């Protein structure tokens, strides 16, 4: 049996199934209820049931969550509906609504995706989860006081681990460490979520996602989130890399295309090798975008990747009618060490 839960303050409604918690049901349908642990420890998901009946096993609650329960609050990460409900809760509707945390984490797994891209899976403490918007990023807090920023590559509902895609750039000290020195089970510290680059769910416009290299990482999280909440807007994903060996998770995306009729996928190689036997599109990825979509006035466009690609994309997209308030970008800056090796001065964070 399913019930309907309504949040009068926002007018949002969502369904809840048997044996599903209120928080699980909300996140499954793209309703941003707050949480910090999802296991009855922190109390940050607490709210009130003002109409209807819900049940919550108080024996499963710990620490701050138990205190909130004793104060008459309902812990939505543990509570289940026994009828239709109306609830009072602070909703998460934009990145700024989410608490930024500094947390310890453990490297659970590292996996080589290409010759120069490593996937990391980070595990938080048992009593912690990182709530974030699809597309945001975290920063590693290093012992020398420096920070390194990387986009979160998984969707918010799938938050058992934090997935990162890290590119090994020339003379990038952190990249060297990740590829050659970082061992599984290593303990590290992170801060997040950060950034205003996330999927805008309140728009009904079709979506174009354009990523260069590991700019695919936040787009992956956005796509997985869109699929999870049943977003039916047309989505066209463009991925730009140099050669075939740089194109990663391509098989997974092609499977998505088969499963989701609203998704179109265009990989673009700028410098294909003879052995690639590439039959797809070549050139600059932003040029492929405007070839497919010469009028961008009715689209939301998301760009992520190297700064030259992002800038070139923005310049040409404006010429093709894209309003400034319909473009969202995440420009991946390189570390000082990597920039020096390329003869370039400055910038802030290494985010490849």
N, C-alpha and C positions, 0 to 999 in steps of 0.2 A: 504494500500500500504506500502511496506517496501523498505528501502534504505540500501545501504552499506556504512559504515564509515571506512576509512582507516587511519592508523597512520604511515606515511612514515618512521619515524625515527626507528621504531621497525619492520615494515612490518605487524603488526597486523591488521586484518580486523574483523568487526563484523556487524551484521544486526541490524536495528532499525525499530520498528513497529510504526504504527500510535498512536499518543497520548502518546508516550514513550519519556522520555528525553534521551539525549545522555548518561548521567551518568548512568541512569537506564539500558539502553541497554548494556552498557559496563560491568557493574557489573553482569548482568544476564548471560553474556557469559565469565566471568572470566578474563576480561580485567581490569587491576588495574588502573583506573583513580583516581587521588587524590580528596579528599573532606574533609570538616570539619563540615558541618552542613546539607547539602542536602536540604536546604530550602531557598537559595538565600540571606544568611546573611553574610557569612564570606569571600567569594571570593576565597577560596583555590582551587576550581575546575576550575578556569579560564584558558582558552587556546585560540588558534586562529583557525579559519576556513580559510584554505588557498585555498580551492577549493569547489565549491558548495554553497548552500544557507541554512541557518538555521534561525529560528525565536526564539526570547527570549522576554518575556514580562517584560520590564524594570520596570513596576509598582510594580512587586512582589519583586524587589531587595531592599536590605537594606544595610546600613553601607558600609563595605569594598567591598562587592559584587557590589554595585552601582558604587563605584569609579572605580573598574576594568572594568565595562561595559562602563563607560564614557571614559576610556583610550583606548577603542577599543577592549577589550577582550570579548570573549564569555563565559558565565557562563554555563557550561555543565550540572549542576544540574537543570537548568531551560530551556535550549535550546532544541528545537525539529528540526529534519531535514526536509527540504522541497525538498531535492534532495540527490543524493549520495554526500558524503563529504570526504575531506581530512583535517585532523586536526593536530595541533601541541600542544602537552601537555606532561608534565612530567609524565611518567608511574610509578606505584608502582609495582615492580617485586620481592621485598624481604622485610623482616621485617624491615631492616635498612633504607628503603626508607620512612617509615611512621613516621610522627611527633609524639613524645611522649608528651602527655598532662597531666597536673594536672587539674582535673575537680571536681566540686561538683556533687553529685548525690543524689537521693532520693530512699529509699527502697519502690518500688511499691507493691511488693507482696513477701511473704515467704510461702513455701509449703513443708511439710514433705514428702520426697520420700521414705524413709525407717525409721527404728527405730533410725538410727544415721546419716542420710544424709538429709540436708535441701537445697531446691532450693531457691535462691534469684533472683528476677528480679529488676535490678537497672534502674532508669530513669534519663537520663541526662537533662540539661536545654534545652528548646525549640530550641535554636539557636546552639546546639552542637550535633554532632554525633561522635562516636569513630570509626575511620577507623582502621581495624586490619586484620591480616592474620588468616585463620582458624587454631586454635591450640594455639594461643598466650595467654598471661595472663595479668591480672591487679593486682595492689597492693592497698590495703586500707592503707591510711595514718592516723594513729591513733594519738590521742591527746598527748600520752606520748612519741611520736617520733618513736614508733615502726611501723613496716610494716607487713602486712599479705598478702601473694600472693595466688591467686586462678585463675585457668584456665577459660577462656571464653568458655562456653558450647554451644553458638549459632553460626551460620554461619555469615559471614560478610554482606551478603545481607539482613539478617533479624536483623537489628540493632536498632529497636525501643527501645528495652531493652537490657541490658547486663545480660546474664544468668550465674549464678554461682552455683556449687554444693559443699556444704561445709559439711565435715564430722565432727562429734562430737567425738573428741579423749579424752582419760582420762586426766583430769587436764589441758586441753587446754583452756586457759582463753578466747581467742577470740571465740572458739567454744561454751563455756558456755554462752558468751554474745549473740551469734547468736541464740542459742536455747531458752534461758531463759529470755534475757533482751531486745533484739533488736525488736523494734516495726515497723510496716509498717508506712511509711511517714517520718521515721527518715532520717535526712540529714547526709551525710558522704562525704569524699573526697577520690578520687582514682587517681592513676597514671597509664598510659599505652598508647598503648599496649607495652608489654615487651616480650622478649624471641625470640629465633631462632627456636623454635619448631612450625613448621607450615607445612601444606601440600605442597609438591613440585609438582606443576602442570606441569612443563616442562619435567617430566620423563614419559616414556611410559612403564615402568616396572609395573607388578602387585604389589599390595600393601597388606601388612599384618599390621593390627592394633592390638596391644596387650595392654589392660588396666587392672589395678588392682584396685578394689574399685572405688573411684571417679576419677581414671585415665581414666574412661570412658568419663569424661566431655570434654576434648579437642578433643577426638576421635569423639564424637557426632558432634561437630562443623565441623570437617573435613568431616565427612560423609554427613552432610547436605549441605556443600559447594560442594562436589563432585557431589551429585545428582542435585544440582541447575545448575551447569555449564555443565551437561551432560557428565561427566567423565565416560568413558566406560571401564576403566581398571578393571580387576578382583580385588575385594577387599575381604579379609577374616578378619573378626573381631573376636578377642578372648577376652572374659571378664572373669577375674579370681576374685572370691570372696570366702569367707569361706563357708557360707551356703545359702540356698535358700532365706532367708529373707534379705540378703545383696545384692541380684541381683536386681537392679532397672532399670526402663524403659525397661524391657525385652519385654513387649507386643509391645511397639513401634518399637523395633528393629525387632521383628518377622514380623510386618507389612511391614517394609522396605524390608525384604527379599522377600516378596510376590510381591512387587512393582518393585524391581530392580534385574533383573536376574544376574547381575555381583556381587552381594553381597552374601557372605556366613557368617554365624554366628555360633560361637561355645562358649557357656558359659561353664565355668569350676568351679566346687566347690572343694575346698581343704579339707573341713571338713563338709560334708553334715550331717544333723541331721536325725535321724530315721523318724521323722515326715515329712521330706521333700519328701520322696518317690521319690528320684532323679534317673532318668533313663539316665541322660546325662553323660558327661565326668567328671572324678574326678582326683584329684592330683594337681600338680603345672601347672599353665597355660603355662609357657614357654616350659614345656615338651610336652604339647598338640600341641604347634606350630610345633615343630620339628617332631612329630609323623605324622602330616598332610603334612608337607613340609620338608622332610629330606634334600633336596638340596635347600639352600636359595640364591645361587649365583646370581640369576636373579630377586630378589625381592627388593623392598623398604620396610623397616620395621620401624614402629613407636611404641615406648614403652612409657607408662606413668603410674605412680603409685608409690608405696612405693619403696625406694631405694634398699632394698634387692631383690625385684622382678626384678627391672630394671637391676641390676648388674648380677643376675643369668641369665636373658634372654640374655644379651650381651655376657656373657661368652660362653653359649652353642650355640648361633647363629653363632659366629665366627667359632666354631668348625664344623658347618654345612655349611661353605662356604660363609657366608655373608660378603661382602667387607665392610670395615669401613666407606666408603663414601656413603653407602646405608642404614645406620642405623641412626635413629633420636630418641632422648630420652628426656623425661621430668621427672626428679626424684623429687617426692614430699617430701620435707623436713618437719619435724615436728618442732613445737615451742619449745623453751627451757623448758617451763613448762611441756609440754607433754613428752619430752625426759627425764626429771628428774624423772617423775613418772614411767618411764620404766627402770630407772637405766642406762641411756645413757647420755654421756656428749655431749655438744655443739649443733650444727647447726644453720642455718641461718633463713629461713622463714618457716612459717606454711602454707603448701599448700596441703590440703587433698582433 
